[in-house]
Amino acid sequence: MFINFAELYASGGTFDRQEVNTSSKDGTTTIYGGYSPIADPNNPNIEDAVWLIRKLVVTESGGTQTIECTWARAPWNRRSSNETIYQYGKP
């Protein structure tokens, strides 16, 4: 878990958009960061455009944090969908 927003920002502060999801069940935090292919954030097609998305999964176990970083190209509104396939290395 990130101690403060400075650490979160350092983990990907240059993204066009980020989302942080935490699970109290298993202590997992998932952070999505995306680069938009559309420069105008008010463009009505921005959610459906194909973004470059990083999925960072932070798992805590005892005093150890495990961080897994994977990438996908998908619409931002499908970043957490089971249909979106993430892989190691930027696609």
Rosetta constraint file for C-alpha pairs under 8 A:
AtomPair CA 1 CA 29 HARMONIC 6.89 0.50
AtomPair CA 1 CA 58 HARMONIC 6.99 0.50
AtomPair CA 1 CA 60 HARMONIC 7.48 0.50
AtomPair CA 1 CA 65 HARMONIC 7.82 0.50
AtomPair CA 2 CA 7 HARMONIC 6.03 0.50
AtomPair CA 2 CA 8 HARMONIC 6.09 0.50
AtomPair CA 3 CA 7 HARMONIC 6.77 0.50
AtomPair CA 4 CA 8 HARMONIC 6.70 0.50
AtomPair CA 5 CA 9 HARMONIC 5.94 0.50
AtomPair CA 6 CA 10 HARMONIC 6.10 0.50
AtomPair CA 7 CA 11 HARMONIC 6.34 0.50
AtomPair CA 8 CA 12 HARMONIC 7.06 0.50
AtomPair CA 8 CA 13 HARMONIC 7.40 0.50
AtomPair CA 9 CA 13 HARMONIC 4.23 0.50
AtomPair CA 12 CA 33 HARMONIC 6.91 0.50
AtomPair CA 15 CA 33 HARMONIC 5.67 0.50
AtomPair CA 15 CA 34 HARMONIC 5.45 0.50
AtomPair CA 15 CA 35 HARMONIC 5.60 0.50
AtomPair CA 16 CA 33 HARMONIC 7.44 0.50
AtomPair CA 16 CA 34 HARMONIC 5.86 0.50
AtomPair CA 16 CA 35 HARMONIC 5.24 0.50
AtomPair CA 16 CA 36 HARMONIC 6.26 0.50
AtomPair CA 17 CA 33 HARMONIC 5.76 0.50
AtomPair CA 17 CA 34 HARMONIC 5.42 0.50
AtomPair CA 17 CA 35 HARMONIC 7.07 0.50
AtomPair CA 18 CA 31 HARMONIC 6.99 0.50
AtomPair CA 18 CA 32 HARMONIC 5.44 0.50
AtomPair CA 18 CA 33 HARMONIC 4.34 0.50
AtomPair CA 18 CA 34 HARMONIC 6.44 0.50
AtomPair CA 19 CA 31 HARMONIC 5.66 0.50
AtomPair CA 19 CA 32 HARMONIC 5.17 0.50
AtomPair CA 19 CA 33 HARMONIC 6.62 0.50
AtomPair CA 20 CA 29 HARMONIC 7.02 0.50
AtomPair CA 20 CA 30 HARMONIC 5.88 0.50
AtomPair CA 20 CA 31 HARMONIC 4.52 0.50
AtomPair CA 20 CA 32 HARMONIC 6.55 0.50
AtomPair CA 21 CA 29 HARMONIC 5.65 0.50
AtomPair CA 21 CA 30 HARMONIC 5.15 0.50
AtomPair CA 21 CA 31 HARMONIC 6.34 0.50
AtomPair CA 22 CA 27 HARMONIC 7.22 0.50
AtomPair CA 22 CA 28 HARMONIC 5.93 0.50
AtomPair CA 22 CA 29 HARMONIC 4.32 0.50
AtomPair CA 22 CA 30 HARMONIC 6.34 0.50
AtomPair CA 23 CA 27 HARMONIC 5.58 0.50
AtomPair CA 23 CA 28 HARMONIC 5.36 0.50
AtomPair CA 23 CA 29 HARMONIC 6.28 0.50
AtomPair CA 24 CA 28 HARMONIC 7.37 0.50
AtomPair CA 27 CA 59 HARMONIC 6.23 0.50
AtomPair CA 27 CA 60 HARMONIC 5.92 0.50
AtomPair CA 28 CA 57 HARMONIC 6.91 0.50
AtomPair CA 28 CA 58 HARMONIC 5.65 0.50
AtomPair CA 28 CA 59 HARMONIC 4.61 0.50
AtomPair CA 28 CA 60 HARMONIC 6.61 0.50
AtomPair CA 29 CA 57 HARMONIC 5.80 0.50
AtomPair CA 29 CA 58 HARMONIC 5.05 0.50
AtomPair CA 29 CA 59 HARMONIC 6.55 0.50
AtomPair CA 30 CA 55 HARMONIC 6.84 0.50
AtomPair CA 30 CA 56 HARMONIC 5.64 0.50
AtomPair CA 30 CA 57 HARMONIC 4.50 0.50
AtomPair CA 30 CA 58 HARMONIC 6.28 0.50
AtomPair CA 31 CA 54 HARMONIC 7.93 0.50
AtomPair CA 31 CA 55 HARMONIC 5.80 0.50
AtomPair CA 31 CA 56 HARMONIC 4.99 0.50
AtomPair CA 31 CA 57 HARMONIC 6.41 0.50
AtomPair CA 32 CA 53 HARMONIC 6.68 0.50
AtomPair CA 32 CA 54 HARMONIC 5.61 0.50
AtomPair CA 32 CA 55 HARMONIC 4.71 0.50
AtomPair CA 32 CA 56 HARMONIC 6.35 0.50
AtomPair CA 32 CA 79 HARMONIC 7.53 0.50
AtomPair CA 33 CA 53 HARMONIC 5.62 0.50
AtomPair CA 33 CA 54 HARMONIC 5.14 0.50
AtomPair CA 33 CA 55 HARMONIC 6.70 0.50
AtomPair CA 34 CA 51 HARMONIC 6.21 0.50
AtomPair CA 34 CA 52 HARMONIC 5.57 0.50
AtomPair CA 34 CA 53 HARMONIC 4.27 0.50
AtomPair CA 34 CA 54 HARMONIC 6.21 0.50
AtomPair CA 34 CA 76 HARMONIC 7.40 0.50
AtomPair CA 35 CA 51 HARMONIC 5.61 0.50
AtomPair CA 35 CA 52 HARMONIC 5.21 0.50
AtomPair CA 35 CA 53 HARMONIC 6.48 0.50
AtomPair CA 36 CA 46 HARMONIC 7.40 0.50
AtomPair CA 36 CA 49 HARMONIC 7.63 0.50
AtomPair CA 36 CA 50 HARMONIC 7.49 0.50
AtomPair CA 36 CA 51 HARMONIC 5.02 0.50
AtomPair CA 36 CA 52 HARMONIC 6.95 0.50
AtomPair CA 37 CA 46 HARMONIC 7.98 0.50
AtomPair CA 37 CA 49 HARMONIC 6.90 0.50
AtomPair CA 37 CA 50 HARMONIC 6.85 0.50
AtomPair CA 37 CA 51 HARMONIC 6.01 0.50
AtomPair CA 38 CA 43 HARMONIC 7.59 0.50
AtomPair CA 38 CA 46 HARMONIC 6.31 0.50
AtomPair CA 38 CA 49 HARMONIC 7.61 0.50
AtomPair CA 41 CA 46 HARMONIC 6.85 0.50
AtomPair CA 42 CA 46 HARMONIC 7.60 0.50
AtomPair CA 45 CA 49 HARMONIC 6.22 0.50
AtomPair CA 46 CA 76 HARMONIC 7.98 0.50
AtomPair CA 47 CA 75 HARMONIC 6.13 0.50
AtomPair CA 47 CA 76 HARMONIC 5.31 0.50
AtomPair CA 47 CA 77 HARMONIC 5.49 0.50
AtomPair CA 48 CA 75 HARMONIC 4.93 0.50
AtomPair CA 48 CA 76 HARMONIC 6.60 0.50
AtomPair CA 48 CA 77 HARMONIC 6.59 0.50
AtomPair CA 49 CA 74 HARMONIC 7.63 0.50
AtomPair CA 49 CA 75 HARMONIC 5.19 0.50
AtomPair CA 49 CA 76 HARMONIC 7.24 0.50
AtomPair CA 50 CA 73 HARMONIC 5.99 0.50
AtomPair CA 50 CA 74 HARMONIC 4.73 0.50
AtomPair CA 50 CA 75 HARMONIC 4.42 0.50
AtomPair CA 50 CA 76 HARMONIC 7.08 0.50
AtomPair CA 51 CA 73 HARMONIC 5.49 0.50
AtomPair CA 51 CA 74 HARMONIC 5.41 0.50
AtomPair CA 51 CA 75 HARMONIC 5.55 0.50
AtomPair CA 51 CA 76 HARMONIC 6.12 0.50
AtomPair CA 52 CA 71 HARMONIC 7.23 0.50
AtomPair CA 52 CA 72 HARMONIC 6.01 0.50
AtomPair CA 52 CA 73 HARMONIC 4.73 0.50
AtomPair CA 52 CA 74 HARMONIC 6.80 0.50
AtomPair CA 53 CA 71 HARMONIC 5.64 0.50
AtomPair CA 53 CA 72 HARMONIC 5.31 0.50
AtomPair CA 53 CA 73 HARMONIC 6.07 0.50
AtomPair CA 53 CA 74 HARMONIC 7.13 0.50
AtomPair CA 53 CA 76 HARMONIC 7.64 0.50
AtomPair CA 53 CA 79 HARMONIC 7.30 0.50
AtomPair CA 54 CA 69 HARMONIC 6.89 0.50
AtomPair CA 54 CA 70 HARMONIC 5.80 0.50
AtomPair CA 54 CA 71 HARMONIC 4.54 0.50
AtomPair CA 54 CA 72 HARMONIC 6.62 0.50
AtomPair CA 55 CA 68 HARMONIC 7.99 0.50
AtomPair CA 55 CA 69 HARMONIC 5.85 0.50
AtomPair CA 55 CA 70 HARMONIC 5.30 0.50
AtomPair CA 55 CA 71 HARMONIC 6.06 0.50
AtomPair CA 55 CA 86 HARMONIC 7.59 0.50
AtomPair CA 56 CA 67 HARMONIC 6.71 0.50
AtomPair CA 56 CA 68 HARMONIC 5.65 0.50
AtomPair CA 56 CA 69 HARMONIC 4.63 0.50
AtomPair CA 56 CA 70 HARMONIC 6.58 0.50
AtomPair CA 57 CA 66 HARMONIC 7.94 0.50
AtomPair CA 57 CA 67 HARMONIC 5.59 0.50
AtomPair CA 57 CA 68 HARMONIC 5.19 0.50
AtomPair CA 57 CA 69 HARMONIC 6.63 0.50
AtomPair CA 58 CA 65 HARMONIC 6.44 0.50
AtomPair CA 58 CA 66 HARMONIC 5.64 0.50
AtomPair CA 58 CA 67 HARMONIC 4.56 0.50
AtomPair CA 58 CA 68 HARMONIC 6.66 0.50
AtomPair CA 59 CA 65 HARMONIC 5.52 0.50
AtomPair CA 59 CA 66 HARMONIC 5.14 0.50
AtomPair CA 59 CA 67 HARMONIC 6.51 0.50
AtomPair CA 60 CA 64 HARMONIC 5.76 0.50
AtomPair CA 60 CA 65 HARMONIC 4.53 0.50
AtomPair CA 60 CA 66 HARMONIC 6.46 0.50
AtomPair CA 61 CA 65 HARMONIC 6.44 0.50
AtomPair CA 69 CA 88 HARMONIC 6.80 0.50
AtomPair CA 70 CA 86 HARMONIC 5.52 0.50
AtomPair CA 70 CA 87 HARMONIC 4.97 0.50
AtomPair CA 70 CA 88 HARMONIC 4.66 0.50
AtomPair CA 70 CA 89 HARMONIC 6.56 0.50
AtomPair CA 70 CA 90 HARMONIC 7.71 0.50
AtomPair CA 71 CA 86 HARMONIC 5.03 0.50
AtomPair CA 71 CA 87 HARMONIC 5.32 0.50
AtomPair CA 71 CA 88 HARMONIC 6.14 0.50
AtomPair CA 71 CA 89 HARMONIC 6.34 0.50
AtomPair CA 71 CA 90 HARMONIC 5.49 0.50
AtomPair CA 71 CA 91 HARMONIC 6.72 0.50
AtomPair CA 72 CA 84 HARMONIC 7.14 0.50
AtomPair CA 72 CA 85 HARMONIC 6.25 0.50
AtomPair CA 72 CA 86 HARMONIC 4.80 0.50
AtomPair CA 72 CA 87 HARMONIC 6.56 0.50
AtomPair CA 72 CA 90 HARMONIC 7.24 0.50
AtomPair CA 72 CA 91 HARMONIC 6.41 0.50
AtomPair CA 73 CA 91 HARMONIC 6.99 0.50
AtomPair CA 74 CA 78 HARMONIC 6.62 0.50
AtomPair CA 74 CA 79 HARMONIC 6.63 0.50
AtomPair CA 74 CA 84 HARMONIC 6.64 0.50
AtomPair CA 75 CA 79 HARMONIC 6.63 0.50
AtomPair CA 78 CA 83 HARMONIC 7.87 0.50
AtomPair CA 78 CA 84 HARMONIC 6.80 0.50
AtomPair CA 79 CA 84 HARMONIC 6.52 0.50
AtomPair CA 80 CA 84 HARMONIC 7.11 0.50
AtomPair CA 87 CA 91 HARMONIC 7.82 0.50
